[in-house]
Amino acid sequence: MSRFSYLLATVLAGAAMLPAAATVYQWRDAEGRVHYTDQPPQGETVRQRKIRSNVVETASQPASASAGSASDKARVTLWIAPGCGQPCEEALALLDRRKVPYDVKNFAASEKLTIEFFNVTGSMQTRPPVLQIGSTVVQPWDSTTWAAALGTAGYRQ
């Protein structure tokens, strides 16, 4: 089995265990690790997170279609993966704070998204989060660089 096949099989096996619910609970354990579950754990402080629809299912309606003045701007996609933790949280917060319409794609959710992620980034070694603005790919996570890229694309603060 090739290295890519092994990686793909591992990612797909992990994706099968992902919850299908639209609400996910985020919490940190005593060692500071971030966990995501479909049920809130007993005795833990949790944040309730809403998972947006998968772009594959809504490709006929790009995220920018409902944004009014943003309709002429490049489509924004945030690539994430399970276990991304704080960098993904900070990336989501940046996009939300700037009121950027965006789609979230979890490349571990399907073989099709894994291949798309590889085609976008050119590598399976790329660590999420990855910001895609139209055909421009911004990586690694850095709030200043990402804010500048969003500004250049017309998403002012």
URUR-V241805 format. One record per helix or strand of 2 or more residues. SS is the DSSP state (helix for helix, strand for strand). FROM is the first residue (numbers start at 0). TO is the last residue. Records with the same first field share a line. If there is no record, write none. Layout:
BEGIN
SS: FROM-TO, FROM-TO
END
This chain:
BEGIN
helix: 2-15, 54-57, 62-65, 67-71, 85-96, 110-120, 142-151
strand: 22-27, 33-36, 46-49, 75-79, 101-105, 129-132, 135-137
END
